[in-house]
Amino acid sequence: MARTVRALVVDKPGEHRLVAGPVAEPGPGEARIAVHAVGLCGGDLELYEGVRPPDRARYPVTPGHEWSGTVEAVGDGVDPGLLGRRTVGEAVRTCQVCERCRQGATGCAAGVALTGYTEPGGCADVLITPARSLHPLDDTADLRAAALLEPAAGAAAAVLGGRPRPGDRIAVVGAGMTGLLAVALLAAYSPAALYVLDPWLRRAEHALTLGATDALLPTEADPLYGRCDLVLVAGGPAAGLTDACRLALPGGRIVLAGPVEADGHGLDPVVLTEHELTLRSAPGATPASWAHAVRAFRTGRLDLARLITHELPLDDFARALPLLDDASPEHTKVLLRP
């Protein structure tokens, strides 16, 4: 009897269903993954609500860009040694042959495909993905925790862009998922101080378990003005750019790792030039940041399991959606388990 597998499908905004059908075989250069766990985030909620940019969503689609699993089949041209390997994989699919890809740029001349948004994702029993996007893990890797490596790779891109150094005084503005993961990665650089600012103090205090040295409300940040070598702005209501720049000491670095809210003041370019600040935005996850996050996970520097707060079966997608709209520490990461 032919094997039957399930997949969650969002047909259009606000409508989803669980379907079943025969298992597909991987094509040349592809691998088929037996999915172990899928992490959900605000992007999945945006997909379901239909508010993503038109080039960042395609319906119908199987969501799930944060996944972990085991390689169970490979197509022609793929190393058979991958069979049976625990793995995670990059969500952004580029051609890897155009000039921009070879330069390491985030844009691709052939266009960008996104697992879980424009291409089938991991909310299914199996996922077929390009083998070149895989990051194999150790045989004993915790696949439940590994599902968080996709957002960890995004946070790693911001961390690497900030060029942290041992002994730096660092401020992370915003204690959502990106901020918390950045804290865990930054702690490995032995900073002299690692501050976390969030208008919800309980969220900021959650970062203390990941390596932060101080948790503060943004209204308590005045004593830190002009004292930080690196400021990482992780988005959310805490992330006013003007205040973030005030935290940096002359010659400091500021990295925008998430959406920055307009604060009504505007950024005075004199602040940047006279204080010789370096301001950059994080590119999102790159192959280099993926490698960094996987290495940190493999060596035990990145404890992702403690961020998981909910695990639900695949057919409980409807119950998971409201949890994604709750920013409390009790709803940090929601997993679906096929």
N, C-alpha and C positions, 0 to 999 in steps of 0.2 A: 504494500500500500504506500502511495506517495506521501511524503511527509508534509504536514500542514503547519504553517506558521501564522502568527497574528501580528497585526500592525495597527497602531492608532492613526487615524487619518482626520485631519482638520479639512473638511470639504470647502468651507468658506468661513469668514469671521462669525463666531458664535455657534458653529455647528461642527460636531465631531462624532466619530463612530469607530468601533473596533471591528476590523475586517480580518478574514482568514483566507489563506490561499496557499498554493504550492510554493515550496522554497525555490528560490532562483539560484542559478549557478553564477559564480563570479566570472566576469569576462577577462580578457587580457589585461594584465597589470592591476587587477583587483583582488581583494580578499573579502571573504564572508566572515562576519563576526557573530558569534553567539553572544548577545548582549546580556550583561550581568546587571547593570544599573544605569540609570539615566538621571542626571541632575536637571532640575527645572529652575528657570530664573525669570526675571522681568521680561526678557526678550520673548520667551514663550507666551507670556501673558499678552504682550503686544501683538504677537502673531495671531492669537486667538481672538483678540478684540479688533483686529484689522487696522491697526494704527502704524504699522511699520511702513517705511518708504516703499514705493512700488517695485524698485529694483532689489529689495531686500526680503521679499516674500513672494511665493508663488503657490496658488491653491489649485487643486487639493495637494496637501503635503503631509508627510509624517514628521512631526516635530522631534526635537531631541538632539541638540548639538553638544551636550556634555554627556559623554557615554564612556563606559568601560566594558570590556568583554574578553573573549578568547577567540583566537583565529581557528575556524573550523574547516575552511576550504580556501584554496587559492586558485587564481586563474593562470593562464599561460604567461610565462615570463616572470613569475613571482617566485622568490626563494621558498622552496617547500619546507625549509627549516623554520618558517614562521608558524607552521601548523602546531596547534596546541599552546601557542604562546599567549600569555596574558598581555593585554595591550590597551592603549588609548589612541586617539587619533585627532588630528587637526580638523577643525570645522571649516576653515576657509580653504577652498580648492582653487588653485591657480594653475596656469599652464606650465610653469617652471622652465620655460624655454625662451620667452620673449626677453627683450633687453631689460625691461623694468623688473621682471622676476629675477633675472641674473644679478641685478644690482641690489637686490634685497629690498626693493620698494614694496609698499603695501598695495599699490595699484597693479593691475595686470592688463596688458594690451588686449588679451583675448576675453577679458571680463572675469568676474569672480563668481564662483558658485559657493553656496553656503549650506552645509549640511544642516538639516532640520528647518531650513527656511525656504530655500529654492530647490533643494535636493532632499531625498528621503533621509530622515534622521534615525536616532536610536530608540525611539519609543515603539519598539517592536521586538519580536523574539530574535530576529537576525537583522544585520545591517551589511550592505555591500558598499565598500568604500575603496578608493585608490590605495594600493598597498604602500605607496610612497608617503602617504599621510600618517602612517602608523608610527607610534613610539612604543616599542615592546618594553615590557616590565619584567621584573624578576619573577621566578616561578612561585614565590611565596607572597607576592604583592597582594595587598588588600584591595580587591576590585571594588568593593563598596566605597572606600575612600577615594580610589583612583578616579571615580566619576567626576570629582571636583578638580581634576587637573586642567580641564579646559579653562575655567575662570582663573585658575592659578597661573596659567601661561599668560593670560592677559595682564594680570597683576605683575608678573615677572617682567613683562615688556616695559611697564612704567618704572619698576625698580631699576632695571638695567639702564634705562634712559636717564635716571637721576645720578648715575655714577656714585653710589654711596661708598664711603670710606670708613674704615675703623676709626672710632672716636668722634664721628660726626654727631651733631645734634640734629635730630630729624623730627619733623612734624608731619603726621598723616591727618588730613582734614577729611572727615567722613568715615564712619565705621560700618558701612555696608559691607557686602561680600568682598568687593575689590579692596576696600580699605583694610579689612581684617586679613586677607591673604597677603597684602603688601606688608603689613606689620610682621607676619610670620616670616616672610622672606627677608625683610630688613633686619630683623633681630639677629640673623646669622652673620651680619657684618660687624657685630660688636659695637653698636653706637654708644656714645657717651650718654645720650638720652634719646628716648623714642616716645614722643608725645602723640596722643590721639585725641582729636577734637570732634565732638558730635553733639548736636542739640539734645539728643536723647542720651543722658549720661549712662544709663544701663548698657547701651550699645557700646559706648566708648570703654566702659569698664570691662566688657567682654574681651577687648583687645589685650587686657592685662594678662590673660591666660595664654596669650600667643607671643608674648615677649615685649609688649609695651611697658614703659616705665611709669607713665603718668596718663591719666584719663581726665579730660577737662571739657567743660562746656565752652562753646565759642566765646561767650561773654566773659570767660575767665582767662582769655588768651593774652591780655595786655602785657603781662610780665614777660611773655615770650617774644614780643615784637623785637625784630632785629637780632635774634639770637640763634636762628636755625640755619645750618649749612644747606639743608635740603628740605623742601616742602613738597609733599606729594598730595595733590588735590584729587580725592577719590569720588567726587560728585556728591549730589544730594543737597539738602538745604543748608549744610554747613559750609558749602564750597563757594563763598564769594571770593572772586579773584583778587579784589583789592586787599581784603584782609589777609589772604594767603601771601601776597607780596610783602605785606608788613611784617610777616613772621620771619622772612629771610634776612640774613645778615648781608652786608655789602659783599658782593661777589658770590652770593648764594645761588642755588639752583632751584627752579620750580618746575614740576612736571604735572601736567593735567592728565589725569587717568580716568576721568569720568565727566559727565555733563556739568558745566559750571553755570550756576544761576546768576542772572543779572542782578546786581545789588543796588542799582540806581545811581551809582557814583561814576562808573566808568573807570578805566585804568589809565592813570596819568603816565604817559611814556617817559616823563622826566624821572619817575621813580625807577624805571628799568635802566635808563641810561646813567643817571647819576650814581646809582647804587651798583651798577655793573652786574645786574641780575641776568641769569640765563633762564629763559622761559621756553618750554617746549611741550608739545602734546605727545602722549604715548600713542604708538601706531596700532595698538591692539596686538593680539598674539602673533608672534612670528616664529619661524622654525627655531631661531636662537633662543627665544624666551620659552618655547616649549621644552627645549633641551635643558634649560636652566631649571624649570619647574620640576621636570621629571627627575633630574639629578638630586634636587633638594628632597623630593619625595622618597627616592630610593635610599638616600643616606639617613633618613629619619629626621631631617631638618624641618620638614613640612608635615605637620600632623593635621591631616585633613578630616579625619574621622570625627574629631570633636566638634566640627561645624555642622554635622548632619543632625537635624532635629526631627525630621519626619521621613518615614518610608512607607510607601503605599503601593499596592499592586497596579499593574498597567491599566486595568479596567476602572481604576478609581481616579482617572484624570480629572473628572469634574470636581471631585472633592479637593484635589490639589490646587486648582486654580485660585480660590480665595486666599490660600496660604501665601501665594506669591505676591499678594498685594498688602501683606502685613510686614512691616519693617522691624518688628520687635525682635529682641534676641532669642525669643522662643520659636521663631520661624526663620532660622538662618538659612538652612538648605533643605529642600524637599527632594527626595529621590523617588523615582518610580522603579519598580522591580518587575521586569517581564517574567 
